[in-house]
């Protein structure tokens, strides 16, 4: 045999061994995990997952394999949990076991493991505990933050009046408004709606958020070793993150120059003070890198989801004008026209509260949740789940659980009302997730949604730019998040 033939034979044998080892490892792992579709070597279950509608393809597998099953992304197994009972058992009843943050390469590309959202272990514990306490002290859930939202809502109304009943795309005006609320908490200031630097930053965040839904992001998650070194849109994401980091660092520098430890003004001040207090602690996680990324975490999480919910929500009301009319009547009865809405109004406005809850349930904005992981070898539903196994608690399957929400594909605010018209809670309402990894800003988001929705509808009547019957409420993108299709609306000032 010549040298070339020997090299070729060696390569074939090597590849055969690698395939054998991969298949053996996968089979060995599957023997401990719940059943699922058989993965291909290297590819995993890529052929069973539709990149254009990842959520639907995962739920379809659930119909075959049940509420607990395993899929493979490349050679990496993921435990999938479907339905209210299953997700609750994991995230709430076994909260400690499922409190890890799963590893998704696209998130690591952006955060490098820093910040409160994607981190694990002691870093996550320290940053989450501090963030929750500080956000509360900054007014989260208290009247001071309510006043900030009310003030921003009036800026929004003035901005919307400038449309003069013309058709417009609400995407960026809502983004500017919602971002200003979190800016007031994190940076201690709001920005003018025409501030070019501010608008540029919001554009970067919007681009990155849309990237998370792209096929390229899914390829990066499945084959990070192959995709990451290549040119592609993920390079633009990295550039966007660098620009955003510079923006935050400028504010950190300004805060350091004027810091008064006895009088913290905002989240950044509180973090800087904590950094000073922890200088002698070798195990501290209060570093500049964690400050920058946690600030960006709060900024993005506090902007994109709420502004998208507002945008999607108005689109739903355009499609359902009878719902909008009932909300108008409740606003007129409880609030009137002489004062702005406040949080005390919510308990007196059960129908409006039900509409907002149903909007959140219906749009199902983060359908697959952020990935979790198990923190130790865990027994779940009779299976042994090895430590470090990534977990996908499918929120979409909870928000559309037939046992908890009859006819879940239908938009129906009545499901959140009892026979007497009073608001009725539902344990399966989990748009903010559940357990120890539930959204940090749930209280803030709930307050924003109520005050912004009621302020808009107190001042305007919605008008579709075209036939409302032609409005398509199915999401434009269905991957990491559900994003509404592009649309325009018109706002007609209500008679005063």
ABEGO torsion letter per residue (X at the ends): XBAAAAAAAAAAAAAAAAAAAAAAAAAAAAAABBBBBBBBBGAEAAAABBAABAAAAAAAAAAAAEABBBBBBEABBBBBBBEAAAAAAAAAAAAAAAABBBBBAAAAAAAGGBEAAABBEAAAAAAAAAAAAAAAAAGBGBAAAAAAAAAAAAAAAAAAAAAGGBBBBAAAAAAAAAAAAAAAAAAGBBBBAABAAAAAAAAAAAAAAAAAABAAAAAAAABAAAAAABBEAAAAAAAAAAAAAAAAAAAAAAAAAABBAABBABAAAAAAAAAAAAAABAABABBAAAAAAAAAAAAAAAAAAAAAAAAAAAAAAAABAAAAAAAAAAAAAAAEAABBBBAAAAAABAAAAAAAAAAAAAAGABAAEBBBBBABBBBBGGBBBBBGBBBBBBAAAAAABAAABBGAABBBAAAABBAAGBBBBBAABAAAEBEAABBAAAAAAAAAAAAAAAAAAAABBBBBBEBAAABBABBABBBABBBBBBBBBBBBBBBX
